Structure formats: C-alpha cells, structure tokens
C-alpha cells in the first residue's frame, strides 16, 4: 500500500510540474556542466552559499545567454535578408545564367544520359529553386515572428530555469546525498548511473556542441570571405555537422560549385580546400579530444539519439536524446551484472 500510494503521489506530482519540466531538466543539465565553475566561486566566497549560487546564475546569464540571444537574432535577420536577395537573384535570371554555364550544361547532359529518370529541364529546375527560396523566406519570417511572439514565454521559462538552477547549485551536495539515499540501488550502481549521465553531459553532448560550434565559426569565416552571409551559413554549417558522413560538406560544397559556375574559380577552390582541410580536420581532431573517456555510446547511437531527441523534444532534444540513451545503456549494463549467473546459464543450456 505504501509503494502504491508513493507511486500515485509521484505521478500526481509529475502532472503538477509537467508544464515546467523543460526548464527544470535544462537547469539540471546546466548544473552538471556548470558545477565545476561554481565550485571555484564557492571557494572564493566561503560559507556564503546563497551569494555564490546567485553570482553563478548572474555569470551564466551575462556570459552565455545574452550573447547567444544577440547572435540568434542576427542569424534570423541574415537568413531573411539572404532569402530575399536569393529570390531577387533568381527572378532576375541569375539561376538561368548559372545553368547555362558550359560545366552545368555538360553535367546536366551527363545526368540525362545515364539517369533512368526523365530528362532534366533547366527551366523547371529554376522554377523549383525559386519556389523553394520563396517558401524558405516565408518560413524564416514565420519563425522570427513566432520567436518575437513567444518572447514572454521564453523569458518566463528562462527565469524559472535560473530559479531552479540557483537551488541546484546551492544545495548540490545535499540533493545528491538525498537522491542516493532514496534510490533503491547499491552504492556502486548509483555511482555507475550518475557517472554515466555526467560523462554524457560533459563529453558526448558538450563535445558535439563545441565541435559543431568550432566548425560553424571556421566555416562561417570562409563563407564570409567568399561573399556569403557568414553568420547565417556558419550556423547552418554547425547544424549540418551533426549529420554523419556528409556533415558540413552539405553547405560548403554547393557554395563552392556555385562560385565555380559563377566564374569565381579562385574562391571556389579556396572554399573547397578550407572545407576539406580546416573544417574537416576540426571534426577529426577536436571531437575525439573533447569526447575522451565518454560512455559506451558509439557514433551510430549518438546520431539516432540526436535525431530522436529533435523529433520528440525539438532543439532541446540535442541534449535530452543522448542522455536518455546513456541512462538506458547503463541500466542494461547493471542488469547484465546483476543477472550474470542466470544469463550465463541460459547461454549454456
């Protein structure tokens, strides 16, 4: 009866906090990543836990969140301007000029020769590109309007996240101790579970984000030098870095082809070389360095956890997905250890 009553009360409590679950979970994840820095603040302000937690929340707001909001608004602005300019370029015959280039004509002829599908029509391609550009611009305008419309909700969620983060930072040790006491697992199992979550948050998730950020900065700089909106396309390159195999090439390769067909072969060569040598080497060097000692999640699991997280939770799923997968994997490991004898007997029978 006690366990049933506890389960019912826990479910009722969950329904109460369900509308605010996003800010709460986000505060928990940030506290894991931010706690080492908060510990340094605590050492400077001994026996002042409230002031230490308040100072840490203020630092997080002014160092990370405010610059991030400014950059994000600039990305939306650049994306809208680029979409408008692209539509004007298409309407004035820019795409027709590019597709009439000898290289483009030869490429289309080669595709028509060996493709099992119907022959490609340059005029139809131009119309589809113009339609896609128009829809893309409309979507960007809708997104920017939605962001402005939801500004109040965002501010409320952010303040709630800071409020929860304050108590998580201030009472971190007490909460961990209470959690260990009530969870019906052995100390070694608790250590394995908490360590796995912390490793994924600090290693796999943080490594992926920092690698994407570095690739976006490097790629955006090259795109800016080549005459494209650097901030917008750098952001697109950062998102594309999460896609396996193709990654950032999904952005810089079409841009290099466009430059080549626009008789700017020097910039096309520069952008292709920069994408392969600089942006590609960041993924090969920085990601393994940041993900040292991470969990048993391989690249395939991380990829599907990110895709599933995006589908279920939106952008915040980039963090939720890998952590959910990591907890599932460590629970499987605990199950394997606890039932090792039984599983071995099953294998032998």
Secondary structure as a PSIPRED ss2 file (coil, helix, strand):
# PSIPRED VFORMAT (PSIPRED V4.0)

   1 X C   1.000  0.000  0.000
   2 X H   0.000  1.000  0.000
   3 X H   0.000  1.000  0.000
   4 X H   0.000  1.000  0.000
   5 X H   0.000  1.000  0.000
   6 X H   0.000  1.000  0.000
   7 X H   0.000  1.000  0.000
   8 X H   0.000  1.000  0.000
   9 X H   0.000  1.000  0.000
  10 X H   0.000  1.000  0.000
  11 X H   0.000  1.000  0.000
  12 X H   0.000  1.000  0.000
  13 X H   0.000  1.000  0.000
  14 X H   0.000  1.000  0.000
  15 X H   0.000  1.000  0.000
  16 X H   0.000  1.000  0.000
  17 X H   0.000  1.000  0.000
  18 X H   0.000  1.000  0.000
  19 X H   0.000  1.000  0.000
  20 X H   0.000  1.000  0.000
  21 X H   0.000  1.000  0.000
  22 X H   0.000  1.000  0.000
  23 X H   0.000  1.000  0.000
  24 X H   0.000  1.000  0.000
  25 X H   0.000  1.000  0.000
  26 X H   0.000  1.000  0.000
  27 X H   0.000  1.000  0.000
  28 X H   0.000  1.000  0.000
  29 X H   0.000  1.000  0.000
  30 X H   0.000  1.000  0.000
  31 X H   0.000  1.000  0.000
  32 X H   0.000  1.000  0.000
  33 X H   0.000  1.000  0.000
  34 X H   0.000  1.000  0.000
  35 X H   0.000  1.000  0.000
  36 X H   0.000  1.000  0.000
  37 X H   0.000  1.000  0.000
  38 X H   0.000  1.000  0.000
  39 X H   0.000  1.000  0.000
  40 X H   0.000  1.000  0.000
  41 X H   0.000  1.000  0.000
  42 X H   0.000  1.000  0.000
  43 X H   0.000  1.000  0.000
  44 X H   0.000  1.000  0.000
  45 X C   1.000  0.000  0.000
  46 X C   1.000  0.000  0.000
  47 X C   1.000  0.000  0.000
  48 X C   1.000  0.000  0.000
  49 X H   0.000  1.000  0.000
  50 X H   0.000  1.000  0.000
  51 X H   0.000  1.000  0.000
  52 X H   0.000  1.000  0.000
  53 X H   0.000  1.000  0.000
  54 X H   0.000  1.000  0.000
  55 X H   0.000  1.000  0.000
  56 X H   0.000  1.000  0.000
  57 X H   0.000  1.000  0.000
  58 X H   0.000  1.000  0.000
  59 X H   0.000  1.000  0.000
  60 X H   0.000  1.000  0.000
  61 X H   0.000  1.000  0.000
  62 X H   0.000  1.000  0.000
  63 X H   0.000  1.000  0.000
  64 X H   0.000  1.000  0.000
  65 X H   0.000  1.000  0.000
  66 X H   0.000  1.000  0.000
  67 X H   0.000  1.000  0.000
  68 X H   0.000  1.000  0.000
  69 X H   0.000  1.000  0.000
  70 X H   0.000  1.000  0.000
  71 X H   0.000  1.000  0.000
  72 X H   0.000  1.000  0.000
  73 X H   0.000  1.000  0.000
  74 X H   0.000  1.000  0.000
  75 X H   0.000  1.000  0.000
  76 X H   0.000  1.000  0.000
  77 X H   0.000  1.000  0.000
  78 X H   0.000  1.000  0.000
  79 X H   0.000  1.000  0.000
  80 X H   0.000  1.000  0.000
  81 X H   0.000  1.000  0.000
  82 X H   0.000  1.000  0.000
  83 X H   0.000  1.000  0.000
  84 X H   0.000  1.000  0.000
  85 X H   0.000  1.000  0.000
  86 X H   0.000  1.000  0.000
  87 X H   0.000  1.000  0.000
  88 X H   0.000  1.000  0.000
  89 X H   0.000  1.000  0.000
  90 X H   0.000  1.000  0.000
  91 X H   0.000  1.000  0.000
  92 X C   1.000  0.000  0.000
  93 X C   1.000  0.000  0.000
  94 X H   0.000  1.000  0.000
  95 X H   0.000  1.000  0.000
  96 X H   0.000  1.000  0.000
  97 X H   0.000  1.000  0.000
  98 X H   0.000  1.000  0.000
  99 X H   0.000  1.000  0.000
 100 X C   1.000  0.000  0.000
 101 X C   1.000  0.000  0.000
 102 X H   0.000  1.000  0.000
 103 X H   0.000  1.000  0.000
 104 X H   0.000  1.000  0.000
 105 X H   0.000  1.000  0.000
 106 X H   0.000  1.000  0.000
 107 X H   0.000  1.000  0.000
 108 X H   0.000  1.000  0.000
 109 X H   0.000  1.000  0.000
 110 X H   0.000  1.000  0.000
 111 X H   0.000  1.000  0.000
 112 X H   0.000  1.000  0.000
 113 X H   0.000  1.000  0.000
 114 X H   0.000  1.000  0.000
 115 X C   1.000  0.000  0.000
 116 X C   1.000  0.000  0.000
 117 X C   1.000  0.000  0.000
 118 X C   1.000  0.000  0.000
 119 X C   1.000  0.000  0.000
 120 X C   1.000  0.000  0.000
 121 X C   1.000  0.000  0.000
 122 X H   0.000  1.000  0.000
 123 X H   0.000  1.000  0.000
 124 X H   0.000  1.000  0.000
 125 X H   0.000  1.000  0.000
 126 X H   0.000  1.000  0.000
 127 X H   0.000  1.000  0.000
 128 X H   0.000  1.000  0.000
 129 X H   0.000  1.000  0.000
 130 X H   0.000  1.000  0.000
 131 X H   0.000  1.000  0.000
 132 X H   0.000  1.000  0.000
 133 X H   0.000  1.000  0.000
 134 X H   0.000  1.000  0.000
 135 X H   0.000  1.000  0.000
 136 X H   0.000  1.000  0.000
 137 X H   0.000  1.000  0.000
 138 X H   0.000  1.000  0.000
 139 X H   0.000  1.000  0.000
 140 X H   0.000  1.000  0.000
 141 X H   0.000  1.000  0.000
 142 X H   0.000  1.000  0.000
 143 X H   0.000  1.000  0.000
 144 X H   0.000  1.000  0.000
 145 X H   0.000  1.000  0.000
 146 X H   0.000  1.000  0.000
 147 X H   0.000  1.000  0.000
 148 X H   0.000  1.000  0.000
 149 X H   0.000  1.000  0.000
 150 X C   1.000  0.000  0.000
 151 X H   0.000  1.000  0.000
 152 X H   0.000  1.000  0.000
 153 X H   0.000  1.000  0.000
 154 X H   0.000  1.000  0.000
 155 X H   0.000  1.000  0.000
 156 X H   0.000  1.000  0.000
 157 X H   0.000  1.000  0.000
 158 X H   0.000  1.000  0.000
 159 X H   0.000  1.000  0.000
 160 X H   0.000  1.000  0.000
 161 X H   0.000  1.000  0.000
 162 X H   0.000  1.000  0.000
 163 X H   0.000  1.000  0.000
 164 X H   0.000  1.000  0.000
 165 X H   0.000  1.000  0.000
 166 X H   0.000  1.000  0.000
 167 X H   0.000  1.000  0.000
 168 X H   0.000  1.000  0.000
 169 X H   0.000  1.000  0.000
 170 X H   0.000  1.000  0.000
 171 X C   1.000  0.000  0.000
 172 X H   0.000  1.000  0.000
 173 X H   0.000  1.000  0.000
 174 X H   0.000  1.000  0.000
 175 X H   0.000  1.000  0.000
 176 X H   0.000  1.000  0.000
 177 X H   0.000  1.000  0.000
 178 X H   0.000  1.000  0.000
 179 X H   0.000  1.000  0.000
 180 X H   0.000  1.000  0.000
 181 X H   0.000  1.000  0.000
 182 X H   0.000  1.000  0.000
 183 X C   1.000  0.000  0.000
 184 X C   1.000  0.000  0.000
 185 X C   1.000  0.000  0.000
 186 X C   1.000  0.000  0.000
 187 X H   0.000  1.000  0.000
 188 X H   0.000  1.000  0.000
 189 X H   0.000  1.000  0.000
 190 X H   0.000  1.000  0.000
 191 X H   0.000  1.000  0.000
 192 X H   0.000  1.000  0.000
 193 X H   0.000  1.000  0.000
 194 X H   0.000  1.000  0.000
 195 X H   0.000  1.000  0.000
 196 X H   0.000  1.000  0.000
 197 X H   0.000  1.000  0.000
 198 X H   0.000  1.000  0.000
 199 X H   0.000  1.000  0.000
 200 X H   0.000  1.000  0.000
 201 X H   0.000  1.000  0.000
 202 X H   0.000  1.000  0.000
 203 X H   0.000  1.000  0.000
 204 X H   0.000  1.000  0.000
 205 X H   0.000  1.000  0.000
 206 X H   0.000  1.000  0.000
 207 X H   0.000  1.000  0.000
 208 X H   0.000  1.000  0.000
 209 X H   0.000  1.000  0.000
 210 X H   0.000  1.000  0.000
 211 X H   0.000  1.000  0.000
 212 X H   0.000  1.000  0.000
 213 X H   0.000  1.000  0.000
 214 X H   0.000  1.000  0.000
 215 X H   0.000  1.000  0.000
 216 X H   0.000  1.000  0.000
 217 X H   0.000  1.000  0.000
 218 X H   0.000  1.000  0.000
 219 X H   0.000  1.000  0.000
 220 X H   0.000  1.000  0.000
 221 X H   0.000  1.000  0.000
 222 X H   0.000  1.000  0.000
 223 X H   0.000  1.000  0.000
 224 X H   0.000  1.000  0.000
 225 X H   0.000  1.000  0.000
 226 X C   1.000  0.000  0.000
 227 X C   1.000  0.000  0.000
 228 X C   1.000  0.000  0.000
 229 X C   1.000  0.000  0.000
 230 X H   0.000  1.000  0.000
 231 X H   0.000  1.000  0.000
 232 X H   0.000  1.000  0.000
 233 X H   0.000  1.000  0.000
 234 X H   0.000  1.000  0.000
 235 X H   0.000  1.000  0.000
 236 X H   0.000  1.000  0.000
 237 X H   0.000  1.000  0.000
 238 X H   0.000  1.000  0.000
 239 X H   0.000  1.000  0.000
 240 X H   0.000  1.000  0.000
 241 X C   1.000  0.000  0.000
 242 X C   1.000  0.000  0.000
 243 X C   1.000  0.000  0.000
 244 X C   1.000  0.000  0.000
 245 X C   1.000  0.000  0.000
 246 X C   1.000  0.000  0.000
 247 X C   1.000  0.000  0.000
 248 X C   1.000  0.000  0.000
 249 X H   0.000  1.000  0.000
 250 X H   0.000  1.000  0.000
 251 X H   0.000  1.000  0.000
 252 X H   0.000  1.000  0.000
 253 X H   0.000  1.000  0.000
 254 X H   0.000  1.000  0.000
 255 X H   0.000  1.000  0.000
 256 X H   0.000  1.000  0.000
 257 X H   0.000  1.000  0.000
 258 X H   0.000  1.000  0.000
 259 X H   0.000  1.000  0.000
 260 X H   0.000  1.000  0.000
 261 X H   0.000  1.000  0.000
 262 X C   1.000  0.000  0.000
 263 X C   1.000  0.000  0.000
 264 X C   1.000  0.000  0.000
 265 X H   0.000  1.000  0.000
 266 X H   0.000  1.000  0.000
 267 X H   0.000  1.000  0.000
 268 X H   0.000  1.000  0.000
 269 X H   0.000  1.000  0.000
 270 X H   0.000  1.000  0.000
 271 X H   0.000  1.000  0.000
 272 X H   0.000  1.000  0.000
 273 X H   0.000  1.000  0.000
 274 X H   0.000  1.000  0.000
 275 X H   0.000  1.000  0.000
 276 X H   0.000  1.000  0.000
 277 X H   0.000  1.000  0.000
 278 X H   0.000  1.000  0.000
 279 X H   0.000  1.000  0.000
 280 X H   0.000  1.000  0.000
 281 X H   0.000  1.000  0.000
 282 X H   0.000  1.000  0.000
 283 X H   0.000  1.000  0.000
 284 X H   0.000  1.000  0.000
 285 X H   0.000  1.000  0.000
 286 X H   0.000  1.000  0.000
 287 X H   0.000  1.000  0.000
 288 X H   0.000  1.000  0.000
 289 X H   0.000  1.000  0.000
 290 X H   0.000  1.000  0.000
 291 X C   1.000  0.000  0.000
 292 X C   1.000  0.000  0.000
 293 X C   1.000  0.000  0.000
 294 X C   1.000  0.000  0.000
 295 X C   1.000  0.000  0.000
 296 X C   1.000  0.000  0.000
 297 X C   1.000  0.000  0.000
 298 X C   1.000  0.000  0.000
 299 X H   0.000  1.000  0.000
 300 X H   0.000  1.000  0.000
 301 X H   0.000  1.000  0.000
 302 X H   0.000  1.000  0.000
 303 X H   0.000  1.000  0.000
 304 X H   0.000  1.000  0.000
 305 X H   0.000  1.000  0.000
 306 X H   0.000  1.000  0.000
 307 X H   0.000  1.000  0.000
 308 X H   0.000  1.000  0.000
 309 X H   0.000  1.000  0.000
 310 X H   0.000  1.000  0.000
 311 X H   0.000  1.000  0.000
 312 X H   0.000  1.000  0.000
 313 X H   0.000  1.000  0.000
 314 X H   0.000  1.000  0.000
 315 X H   0.000  1.000  0.000
 316 X H   0.000  1.000  0.000
 317 X H   0.000  1.000  0.000
 318 X H   0.000  1.000  0.000
 319 X H   0.000  1.000  0.000
 320 X H   0.000  1.000  0.000
 321 X H   0.000  1.000  0.000
 322 X H   0.000  1.000  0.000
 323 X H   0.000  1.000  0.000
 324 X H   0.000  1.000  0.000
 325 X H   0.000  1.000  0.000
 326 X H   0.000  1.000  0.000
 327 X H   0.000  1.000  0.000
 328 X H   0.000  1.000  0.000
 329 X H   0.000  1.000  0.000
 330 X H   0.000  1.000  0.000
 331 X H   0.000  1.000  0.000
 332 X H   0.000  1.000  0.000
 333 X H   0.000  1.000  0.000
 334 X H   0.000  1.000  0.000
 335 X H   0.000  1.000  0.000
 336 X H   0.000  1.000  0.000
 337 X H   0.000  1.000  0.000
 338 X H   0.000  1.000  0.000
 339 X C   1.000  0.000  0.000
 340 X H   0.000  1.000  0.000
 341 X H   0.000  1.000  0.000
 342 X H   0.000  1.000  0.000
 343 X H   0.000  1.000  0.000
 344 X H   0.000  1.000  0.000
 345 X H   0.000  1.000  0.000
 346 X H   0.000  1.000  0.000
 347 X H   0.000  1.000  0.000
 348 X H   0.000  1.000  0.000
 349 X C   1.000  0.000  0.000
